[in-house]
Amino acid sequence: METSLTLDLILRAYAMGIFPMGGDDGTIRWYSPDPRCIIDLAQFHVPKRLARTYRQKVFEIQVDSAWDEVIRECACRQTTWINDEIVWAYTELYQAGLAHSVEAYKDGVLAGGLYGVTLGGAFMGESMFHRITDASKICLIALVERLKKHGYILLDSQYITNHLRTFGACLIPREAYLSRLEQALRLNCHFK
């Protein structure tokens, strides 16, 4: 596929607090929201009912087991910023070990997932989906546990949603985000 999105361009943009999204007309647009949504790993909050579901292991969690299916499901919405060019570019990031997916399975069938990009000690969350209630939320809990275990210090969620608010997501000024990002980029964390 012919694309203007190269691995180097995407990684340089993330390192400056900028990320791409596909527009309705198929063009790639670049964003650096102010304020920026993050999930502070130290303040991550799991609602009681969801914590119980997680402990009961209703879903089996895996990492990087269904990249293609996860990114395609995330793109499969009436309104989406994940166009073919984004899918192609992020799949290249995945193949280079710089993007990852977290999946929830129920009875051996993919029930939900999320994906994002890693850079230093930062994980840039891109999108999530679910086929079964709570599956993507369980993936988020598993992601946060993994990030904490491996020394990550920044979970970027880009834009806030009511769904993310339930986990303690918050908005911070761009300057504060860039400061946290600079600290995270100094780290050499490994997702797997």
Wavefront OBJ file of the C-alpha trace (Angstrom):
o trace
v 0.000 0.000 0.000
v 1.268 3.474 -0.851
v 1.277 5.542 2.350
v 2.680 8.696 3.844
v 2.676 7.014 7.261
v 6.099 5.562 7.916
v 7.240 3.948 11.149
v 9.805 6.693 11.638
v 7.250 9.469 11.095
v 4.731 7.930 13.504
v 7.345 7.345 16.211
v 8.790 10.862 15.881
v 5.268 12.275 16.131
v 4.443 10.251 19.264
v 7.715 11.406 20.833
v 6.469 14.997 20.346
v 2.976 14.251 21.723
v 1.305 14.044 18.300
v -0.690 11.151 16.835
v -2.396 10.446 13.478
v -6.051 9.743 12.757
v -7.753 8.990 9.491
v -10.277 11.593 8.375
v -13.680 10.869 6.833
v -12.227 11.750 3.441
v -9.395 9.221 3.825
v -6.692 11.773 4.598
v -4.410 11.467 7.611
v -4.680 14.245 10.149
v -2.361 14.888 13.101
v -3.497 15.770 16.631
v -2.040 16.929 19.933
v -5.054 17.679 22.134
v -4.937 20.210 24.923
v -5.942 19.052 27.454
v -4.797 15.440 27.008
v -6.423 12.358 28.523
v -4.226 10.011 30.510
v -4.845 7.188 32.918
v -2.514 7.778 35.845
v -1.223 4.287 36.615
v -0.894 5.086 40.325
v -4.493 6.345 40.482
v -6.067 3.613 38.314
v -9.449 2.691 39.746
v -11.334 -0.544 39.063
v -15.062 -0.514 39.899
v -15.942 -3.245 42.439
v -18.183 -5.292 40.157
v -15.564 -5.288 37.425
v -12.807 -6.215 39.883
v -14.899 -9.221 40.891
v -15.315 -10.244 37.234
v -11.566 -9.898 36.731
v -10.744 -12.009 39.811
v -13.203 -14.703 38.733
v -11.259 -15.059 35.464
v -14.426 -14.991 33.363
v -12.173 -14.071 30.437
v -8.824 -15.528 29.412
v -6.332 -12.726 28.730
v -3.690 -12.975 26.024
v -1.226 -10.522 24.498
v -0.492 -10.151 20.773
v -2.497 -13.264 19.926
v -4.960 -11.668 17.471
v -3.524 -8.349 16.266
v -5.266 -8.337 12.880
v -8.640 -9.195 14.351
v -8.338 -6.618 17.139
v -7.391 -3.688 14.903
v -10.049 -4.629 12.325
v -12.733 -4.891 15.028
v -11.681 -1.525 16.434
v -12.070 -0.064 12.929
v -15.447 -1.723 12.350
v -17.673 1.137 13.516
v -20.094 3.451 11.808
v -17.720 6.356 12.466
v -14.032 5.496 12.697
v -10.658 7.155 12.398
v -8.998 3.791 11.717
v -8.843 3.690 7.924
v -6.875 1.228 5.776
v -3.760 3.393 5.896
v -3.845 3.437 9.713
v -4.377 -0.352 9.804
v -1.440 -0.895 7.452
v 0.927 1.474 9.300
v 0.076 0.194 12.780
v 0.416 -3.386 11.601
v 3.954 -2.478 10.553
v 4.527 -1.069 14.049
v 3.172 -4.333 15.476
v 5.480 -6.391 13.270
v 8.398 -4.244 14.480
v 7.439 -4.967 18.107
v 6.332 -1.383 18.774
v 2.564 -1.900 18.889
v 0.714 -4.490 20.934
v -2.743 -5.858 21.496
v -4.383 -7.261 24.606
v -7.208 -9.739 24.036
v -9.975 -11.221 26.172
v -11.320 -14.629 25.176
v -14.420 -16.385 26.430
v -14.781 -20.088 25.710
v -11.921 -19.798 23.215
v -13.580 -17.011 21.198
v -12.282 -13.428 21.012
v -14.624 -11.331 23.170
v -12.806 -7.996 23.165
v -9.478 -6.291 22.874
v -7.437 -3.142 22.705
v -4.251 -1.995 21.019
v -1.657 0.718 21.306
v 1.916 1.785 20.687
v 4.841 1.541 23.109
v 7.649 4.041 23.235
v 10.114 4.008 26.148
v 8.004 3.880 29.296
v 4.831 5.106 27.580
v 1.905 3.181 26.164
v -0.263 5.152 23.760
v -3.694 3.547 23.871
v -5.349 3.716 20.488
v -8.651 1.874 20.518
v -10.664 -0.908 22.104
v -13.694 -3.015 21.250
v -15.929 -5.617 22.805
v -18.263 -8.307 21.568
v -19.226 -9.365 25.094
v -19.973 -6.924 27.911
v -16.922 -6.020 30.008
v -14.403 -7.738 27.716
v -12.600 -4.527 26.702
v -12.659 -3.268 30.296
v -11.016 -6.490 31.444
v -8.356 -5.929 28.771
v -7.727 -2.455 30.161
v -7.239 -3.852 33.676
v -4.824 -6.462 32.311
v -2.983 -3.750 30.354
v -2.514 -1.581 33.443
v -1.235 -4.551 35.454
v 1.272 -5.334 32.686
v 2.416 -1.714 32.384
v 2.989 -1.437 36.131
v 4.831 -4.763 36.233
v 7.176 -3.709 33.427
v 7.943 -0.222 34.761
v 5.861 1.954 32.429
v 4.950 5.389 33.792
v 2.551 6.821 31.185
v -0.719 5.521 29.759
v -1.925 7.985 27.118
v -5.609 7.751 26.258
v -5.657 10.824 23.991
v -9.325 11.813 24.473
v -11.514 11.289 27.519
v -14.726 9.266 27.460
v -17.242 8.446 30.197
v -16.059 4.842 29.901
v -12.464 5.854 30.733
v -13.591 8.188 33.533
v -14.859 5.165 35.490
v -11.213 4.004 35.706
v -9.924 7.365 36.886
v -8.876 8.798 33.524
v -8.223 12.510 33.731
v -7.373 15.483 31.578
v -4.047 17.246 31.987
v -2.660 20.291 30.157
v -0.528 19.573 27.084
v 2.584 20.944 28.824
v 2.100 18.544 31.740
v 1.570 15.702 29.274
v 4.752 16.581 27.371
v 6.701 16.647 30.636
v 5.431 13.170 31.566
v 6.146 11.952 28.048
v 9.714 13.272 28.206
v 10.274 11.307 31.439
v 8.725 8.171 29.925
v 10.886 8.363 26.809
v 14.020 8.117 28.968
v 12.995 4.611 30.058
v 13.639 1.349 28.252
v 10.569 -0.713 29.141
v 9.650 -4.007 27.488
v 5.989 -4.853 27.000
v 6.508 -8.603 26.747
l 1 2 3 4 5 6 7 8 9 10 11 12 13 14 15 16 17 18 19 20 21 22 23 24 25 26 27 28 29 30 31 32 33 34 35 36 37 38 39 40 41 42 43 44 45 46 47 48 49 50 51 52 53 54 55 56 57 58 59 60 61 62 63 64 65 66 67 68 69 70 71 72 73 74 75 76 77 78 79 80 81 82 83 84 85 86 87 88 89 90 91 92 93 94 95 96 97 98 99 100 101 102 103 104 105 106 107 108 109 110 111 112 113 114 115 116 117 118 119 120 121 122 123 124 125 126 127 128 129 130 131 132 133 134 135 136 137 138 139 140 141 142 143 144 145 146 147 148 149 150 151 152 153 154 155 156 157 158 159 160 161 162 163 164 165 166 167 168 169 170 171 172 173 174 175 176 177 178 179 180 181 182 183 184 185 186 187 188 189 190 191 192
